[in-house]
Amino acid sequence: MPSRVLITETLSDAAAKLLAQHAEVVWCPYDSSQLDQQLAQAEGLVVRTYTIVNESFLDKA
């Protein structure tokens, strides 16, 4: 079973397609009410500029 990777911000089509070849990709915006639930189920995380990853955020993983 492939790893589940959460993406919180936009990626280029090429990057998203490459990642999807190796993992189950789940898109959930960083400001979504579903983020905590999706984060708890993810094995990987792709962020860019606006997603703040700190101790509180990681505690939800």
C-alpha positions as MATLAB code, in Angstrom:
seq = 'MPSRVLITETLSDAAAKLLAQHAEVVWCPYDSSQLDQQLAQAEGLVVRTYTIVNESFLDKA';
ca = [
       0.000    0.000    0.000;
       1.480    3.381   -0.962;
       2.167    6.037    1.628;
      -0.494    8.691    2.094;
       0.899   12.175    1.460;
      -1.002   15.323    2.344;
      -0.566   18.426    0.186;
      -1.751   21.683    1.732;
      -0.887   24.122   -1.048;
      -0.725   24.090   -4.825;
       2.034   22.242   -6.630;
       2.961   22.254  -10.266;
       1.163   19.615  -12.303;
       4.468   17.870  -12.990;
       5.355   17.661   -9.290;
       1.894   16.416   -8.321;
       1.939   13.751  -11.050;
       5.391   12.546  -10.029;
       4.369   12.300   -6.391;
       1.162   10.467   -7.330;
       3.248    7.777   -9.044;
       4.784    6.898   -5.677;
       2.155    7.750   -3.071;
      -1.525    8.251   -2.432;
      -1.864   12.015   -2.726;
      -4.522   13.836   -0.711;
      -5.171   17.535   -1.298;
      -6.414   19.481    1.734;
      -5.916   23.250    1.929;
      -4.072   24.539    4.991;
      -7.146   26.545    6.041;
      -9.629   23.665    5.671;
     -11.715   22.462    8.600;
     -10.697   18.926    7.547;
      -6.952   19.537    7.917;
      -6.584   17.999   11.395;
      -8.403   14.832   10.338;
      -6.402   14.491    7.128;
      -3.123   15.208    8.911;
      -3.771   12.440   11.437;
      -4.088    9.938    8.572;
      -1.078   11.111    6.555;
       2.388    9.610    6.487;
       3.924   12.527    4.616;
       3.321   16.234    4.205;
       4.093   18.658    1.374;
       3.904   22.354    2.232;
       5.027   25.549    0.560;
       4.680   29.102    1.828;
       1.564   29.538    3.944;
       1.348   26.319    5.945;
       3.030   26.865    9.293;
       4.535   23.657   10.621;
       5.273   23.925   14.317;
       5.038   21.680   17.376;
       1.284   22.200   17.717;
       0.766   21.280   14.065;
       2.913   18.156   14.346;
       1.109   17.038   17.511;
      -1.966   16.526   15.315;
      -0.105   14.124   13.044;
];
